[in-house]
Amino acid sequence: MNTLPAQAPEQAFVPLALEVDDIAVYASIGAALDCGTEACAEAFMLATPAARDTAVRLWQAMQRLNASRPSAPGLRAQWQLQARQALEAMRALLGLDPERMPTAALAAAGLRYSA
């Protein structure tokens, strides 16, 4: 009988049928959302096309807000707040913030497939 060793070597998550660039994007988004590559990829895969499109648009907006470097401190603070709000909205939309938006509610709204 084969048994697993007590300490199986940890392997990096590599989703099937994804290109290296896709994995890099999931890793980048996962790091920003503080959820890791695997959780981010799973969240996107369980999201419906409408939710995925919205999440990508939020990600693009957040990237633009972070890339902008206004000289006025008040404007810079406003853009940083908007970028944080975009990330929070992404987390909720993708089911990564179940306290704010339970996955059952996302599924009922047609934004997530039932797992």
ABEGO torsion letter per residue (X at the ends): XBBBBABBBBBBBBBBGBBAAAAAAAAAAAAAAGAEAAAAAAAAAABBAAAAAAAAAAAAAAAAAAABBBABAAAAAAAAAAAAAAAAAAAAAAGABAAABBAAAAAAAGABBBX
